[in-house]
Every structure is written in structure tokens, then in C-alpha cells.
Amino acid sequence: MAQSTKLAGSRNAKRRGDPAAPGFSLDDSPFFLVNQVAAAYAGVMETSLRAVGMDIPRWRVLMLAQQGGWLPVGEVAKLAGMKLPTATKVVQRLARDGLVKTRTSRTDRRVTEVGLCPRGRRAVATIRSVASGVYQRAFVGFSAEEISSLTLLLRQLRQALEPPRSRRRTPGG
């Protein structure tokens, strides 16, 4: 009995979250809630990063650059959720501050790649500590399973919203 009630509530929640549904409520809208969480997270991160002389755009680029190797600035822009001109300016600012270095791609001279400098690695250590404090605060009441489920659901949502990848046509296909 409890399972069928829970299932009915889930179906109602799915309906209430649809903006075209008669019973639509912003409180039940996954997108509205994701936006509110993102805004709250950005506010806390901005304040926390400012305390160590950093900001969110530079944090995003540094965190991506520390993942290893050389990363094309276009890829940085895509992964950081920035427009290419914005990512380029952030990378230039970080290079000017001695945190990253840039180079022309060895395979495509039109592409600029970014990599961390030793000073950038030290900055990443500091900002990872700051980010950890925010993470610990946000997930204090969550179990490991809940965090894993949330992460999986967010990945699924991101994938569902990504533009369809263009497929190459093959002969006869």
C-alpha cells in the first residue's frame, strides 16, 4: 500500500513539475530548483573564493586545467559553461597572473591550449580546500548513496539536455 501511494505521488510530482500541467508549481519544478541551488552555490562559492583572492570564472578554469595535460580553450569554455570570448579573457588573466601558460596546439595551429604553472598548482590546492568546505557544508545531512544518486540524476539530466551530436553520414547509411 505504501509503495503504491509513493508511486502515485511520484507521478503527480512529474505532472506538477511540467510547466504546461494545470497543477504546475515552481516548488515542484526540477529546473527551478536546480536554478535556485546553482544560485545559492554560486553565492557561497563567490564569497568563499573572494576570501582567498579568487573568483568563480578563474576557479572553474583552474580546476579544469588541473585535470591534467593541455586543454584547448574552446573545451575549457564548453566544460566551464562560458562563452569562448569569456574563457579566453579568463585564461589571459590567469596567464598574466602566472597561474597558467598557453601554447598553440601541436595538431591545429588555430587552437590555443592552456596548462597549469607551478604557481597555478599551488592556487588549485588552496581553492580545492575552499571548495571542500562548501561541499562539506552543502552535503552534511546526505548519505554517500544520496550523493551518488543525485550525481547520477544530474548527469542524466545534463545528457538529456545536450544538443544531439551530429552524425557523420556513411556511404549507404
PATORFI-947034 format. One record per residue (C-alpha): x, y negated, z. Coordinates in steps of 0.001 Angstrom, whole numbers, padded with zeros to 6 digits, always signed. Layout:
BEGIN
XYZ/...
//
This chain:
BEGIN
+000000+000000+000000/+002740-002497+000942/+004615-001689-002294/+001553-002434-004469/+000993-005749-002621/+004639-006660-003160/+004321-005748-006860/+001183-007887-007235/+002983-010785-005544/+005892-010379-007983/+003554-010525-010966/+001860-013607-009526/+005266-015224-008922/+006231-014589-012528/+002991-016202-013677/+003257-019144-011265/+006810-019842-012479/+005665-020218-016096/+005067-023928-016869/+002148-023007-019168/+000343-020991-016474/-002716-022526-014778/-001283-021895-011295/+002176-023257-012123/+004066-024660-009172/+007521-026253-009156/+008198-024385-005903/+007820-021130-007847/+009785-022281-010902/+013147-020475-011111/+014575-023242-013309/+013501-025988-010935/+015028-024100-008012/+018265-023362-009907/+018500-027069-010728/+017955-028033-007093/+020602-025538-005930/+023048-026802-008572/+022477-030407-007499/+022905-029576-003804/+026050-027560-004562/+027480-030378-006684/+026837-032886-003893/+028551-030772-001247/+031452-029899-003578/+031930-033524-004648/+032151-034672-001030/+034456-031793-000083/+036732-032257-003100/+036919-036016-002628/+038462-035362+000800/+041465-033766-000956/+041676-036291-003825/+039883-034149-006379/+036583-034256-008280/+034299-031663-009871/+035418-032036-013523/+039111-031701-012608/+038292-028835-010223/+036485-026941-012992/+039364-027343-015440/+041986-026364-012873/+040016-023295-011784/+039696-022188-015408/+043369-022868-016147/+044461-020814-013143/+042708-017755-014534/+045923-017196-016454/+047723-017971-019656/+046941-020723-022102/+043314-021619-022683/+042021-023640-025661/+040463-026934-024558/+037315-026010-026515/+036976-022861-024417/+037535-024913-021244/+034717-027224-022341/+032362-024321-023011/+033102-022489-019749/+033019-025683-017648/+029724-026839-019154/+031294-030009-020575/+031243-031632-023957/+034566-031316-025788/+035442-035054-025558/+034867-034945-021787/+037004-031828-021350/+039736-033441-023476/+039750-036541-021254/+039854-034434-018078/+042742-032356-019447/+044608-035533-020457/+044110-036960-016955/+045338-033733-015352/+048362-033695-017684/+049130-037314-016803/+048968-036329-013108/+051384-033424-013733/+048870-030694-012851/+048569-029112-016305/+050520-029083-019525/+049207-028874-023052/+050547-027408-026239/+049459-026784-029781/+048149-023265-030311/+050661-020925-031909/+047931-019433-034097/+045944-022552-035034/+047660-025942-035115/+044294-027703-034804/+043765-026239-031319/+045183-027696-028101/+045723-025276-025245/+046032-026031-021540/+048051-024262-018850/+048859-024905-015195/+052069-026540-013992/+053599-025607-010605/+052029-028723-009092/+048679-027609-010533/+049055-024199-008871/+049530-025934-005519/+046449-028091-006172/+044448-024958-007026/+045405-023394-003691/+044060-026473-001902/+040819-026677-003880/+040188-022945-003585/+040314-023399+000178/+037816-026266-000088/+035563-024204-002373/+035772-021282+000049/+034434-023483+002842/+031449-024429+000683/+030915-020785-000302/+031037-019643+003336/+028553-022339+004332/+026152-021509+001498/+026158-017743+001961/+026379-017466+005751/+022991-015710+006013/+023372-013468+002957/+024438-009836+002857/+027007-008615+000333/+024181-006823-001509/+022122-010021-001742/+025097-011954-003135/+025757-009174-005635/+022090-009133-006711/+021977-012916-007031/+025147-012923-009135/+023767-010194-011398/+020457-012032-011848/+022214-015313-012655/+024396-013551-015253/+021276-012042-016831/+019589-015438-016918/+022670-017071-018457/+022846-014348-021105/+019138-014707-021929/+019604-018450-022467/+022773-018271-024555/+022259-019060-028211/+022155-015993-030426/+025576-015139-031765/+025879-015406-035481/+026389-012024-037005/+028645-011531-039956/+026903-010032-042895/+028456-006872-044137/+028027-005521-047644/+024754-003691-047786/+023789-004991-044329/
//
